[in-house]
């Protein structure tokens, strides 16, 4: 599995799940990101996640297919 990280800006407390998927180019558009989450393809901290606007904070790990992204500060 490919390991990646996403560093939050110092002024940000969190990033929403669909925003992360778009920024990391795992989804082509916001609509595509929503479909991926609704279809249950995304795991957050080892559990299937269906909330499109899930707030991701430092320490969270998002997995989609063969990519794992750790949220850091």
Secondary structure, DSSP 8 states (H G I E B T S, - for coil): -EEEEEE--TT-S-EEHHHHHHHTTSSSSHHHHHHHHHTT-EEETTEE---TT-EE-TT-EEEETTEEEEEE-
